[in-house]
């Protein structure tokens, strides 16, 4: 929402000013911000190109935390563009890389995005697995908003699994888990 054309013009001016003054990181930051504005405006191809330029800049600088964050953004853009397998590979990569960097909060967010992607694809077992991991990590780190999202995704993933099962006892067990998950999400 908002005036994307004006925002993009200001971002472009900021990027050019930073580049002209040798402020490489600031120029990459401005480029990444431009990519976010482009994505918000629905210009996914342009956003992807801007994220890729920012990624190369951060890689040259050895800024690993920014590299991984940009890859997470690229995974979202890749998914929105319809390349779900490409998005899955990127999310799996960024979960691992965020963990290696000790950035649990972003690793959990990547797990949640991966769970949502699996849910969107109708892969309930994978969605449940990723949501469970995210929930357990969010509980351990005390990230309440993330915990709520993990519990909600877990409940939705288990609800999807209800559709796939044939054994009535298994369905009752899953339904009880779903109700517990939704209750936990409401209590968070």
C-alpha positions in Angstrom: 0.0 0.0 0.0 1.0 3.6 -0.3 2.8 5.6 -3.0 5.2 3.0 -4.4 6.4 5.3 -7.2 7.5 8.0 -4.8 9.0 5.5 -2.4 10.9 3.8 -5.3 12.2 7.2 -6.5 13.5 8.0 -3.0 15.1 4.6 -2.7 16.8 5.0 -6.0 18.1 8.4 -5.0 19.4 7.0 -1.7 21.0 4.1 -3.5 22.7 6.5 -6.0 23.9 8.8 -3.3 25.3 5.9 -1.3 27.1 4.5 -4.3 28.5 7.9 -5.3 30.0 8.3 -1.8 31.4 4.8 -1.6 28.9 3.6 1.0 28.6 0.1 -0.4 26.6 -1.4 2.5 24.2 1.5 2.6 23.7 1.2 -1.2 22.9 -2.6 -0.8 20.5 -1.7 2.1 18.7 0.8 -0.1 18.5 -1.8 -2.9 17.1 -4.3 -0.5 14.5 -1.8 0.6 13.6 -1.0 -3.0 13.1 -4.7 -3.6 10.7 -4.8 -0.6 8.7 -1.9 -2.1 8.6 -3.5 -5.5 7.3 -6.8 -4.0 4.7 -4.9 -2.0 3.6 -3.3 -5.3 3.3 -6.7 -6.9 6.3 -6.2 -9.2 7.7 -9.6 -8.5 10.2 -9.9 -11.3 11.7 -6.5 -10.5 11.8 -7.3 -6.8 13.6 -10.5 -7.5 16.2 -8.8 -9.7 16.7 -6.1 -7.0 17.0 -8.8 -4.2 19.6 -10.7 -6.4 21.7 -7.5 -6.9 21.6 -6.8 -3.1 22.5 -10.5 -2.5 25.6 -10.2 -4.7 26.6 -7.0 -2.9 26.3 -8.5 0.5 28.1 -11.7 -0.6 31.0 -9.5 -1.8 31.1 -7.8 1.5 31.0 -11.0 3.4 27.8 -9.9 5.3 26.5 -13.4 5.9 23.5 -12.4 8.1 22.2 -10.1 5.3 22.9 -12.7 2.7 20.7 -15.2 4.5 18.0 -12.7 5.1 17.9 -11.7 1.4 17.7 -15.4 0.5 14.6 -15.7 2.8 13.1 -12.8 0.9 13.9 -14.4 -2.4 12.2 -17.6 -1.2 9.0 -15.7 -0.5 9.2 -14.0 -4.0 10.0 -17.3 -5.6 6.9 -18.9 -4.0 4.7 -15.9 -5.0 6.0 -16.3 -8.5 4.7 -19.9 -8.6 8.0 -21.8 -8.2 7.2 -23.7 -5.1 10.0 -26.2 -5.4 12.5 -23.4 -5.8 11.0 -21.7 -2.7 11.2 -24.9 -0.7 14.9 -25.3 -1.5 15.6 -21.7 -0.5 13.7 -22.0 2.7 15.4 -25.3 3.6 18.8 -23.6 2.9 18.0 -20.5 5.0 16.7 -22.5 8.0 20.0 -24.2 8.1 22.0 -21.1 7.5 20.2 -19.0 10.1 20.7 -21.8 12.6 24.5 -21.9 11.8 24.6 -18.1 12.4 22.8 -18.5 15.7 19.8 -16.6 14.5 17.0 -18.8 15.9 14.3 -16.2 15.4 14.8 -16.0 11.7 15.3 -19.8 11.5 11.9 -20.2 13.1 10.3 -17.8 10.7 11.8 -19.7 7.8 10.4 -23.0 9.3 7.0 -21.3 9.5 7.2 -20.1 5.9 8.2 -23.7 4.9 5.3 -25.1 6.9 2.9 -22.7 5.1 4.4 -23.6 1.7 3.9 -27.3 2.4 0.3 -26.6 3.7 -0.4 -24.6 0.5 0.9 -27.6 -1.6 -1.4 -30.0 0.4 1.6 -31.8 2.0 0.1 -32.2 5.5 2.8 -34.5 7.0 5.6 -32.1 6.0 3.6 -29.1 7.1 3.0 -30.7 10.5 6.7 -31.6 10.9 7.9 -28.1 10.2 5.2 -26.4 12.3 6.1 -28.8 15.2 9.7 -27.8 15.0 8.9 -24.1 14.8 6.5 -24.4 17.8 9.0 -26.2 20.0 11.8 -23.7 19.1 9.4 -20.7 19.7 8.4 -22.1 23.1 12.1 -22.6 24.0 13.0 -19.1 23.0 9.9 -17.4 24.3 8.8 -15.8 21.0 5.1 -15.4 21.7 3.9 -14.1 18.3 6.0 -16.8 16.5 4.6 -19.4 18.9 1.1 -18.4 18.2 1.7 -18.6 14.4 3.3 -22.0 14.8 0.4 -23.3 16.9 -2.1 -22.0 14.4 -0.2 -23.5 11.4 0.1 -26.8 13.3 -3.6 -26.9 13.9 -4.3 -26.1 10.2 -1.8 -28.7 9.1 -3.3 -31.4 11.3 -6.8 -30.4 10.2 -5.6 -31.0 6.6 -4.3 -34.4 7.7 -7.8 -35.3 8.9 -9.0 -35.2 5.2 -6.3 -37.7 4.3 -6.9 -40.4 6.9 -9.3 -43.3 6.7 -9.0 -44.8 10.2 -11.7 -43.4 12.4 -9.6 -43.8 15.6 -6.7 -42.0 13.9 -9.1 -39.2 12.8 -10.4 -38.8 16.4 -6.8 -38.6 17.7 -5.9 -36.0 15.1 -9.1 -34.1 15.8 -8.2 -34.0 19.5 -4.7 -32.7 18.6 -6.3 -30.0 16.4 -8.6 -28.8 19.1 -5.7 -28.8 21.6 -3.5 -26.8 19.1 -6.3 -24.2 18.5 -6.8 -24.0 22.2 -3.0 -23.4 22.7 -3.0 -20.8 20.0 -5.9 -19.0 21.7 -4.2 -19.1 25.1 -0.9 -17.6 23.7 
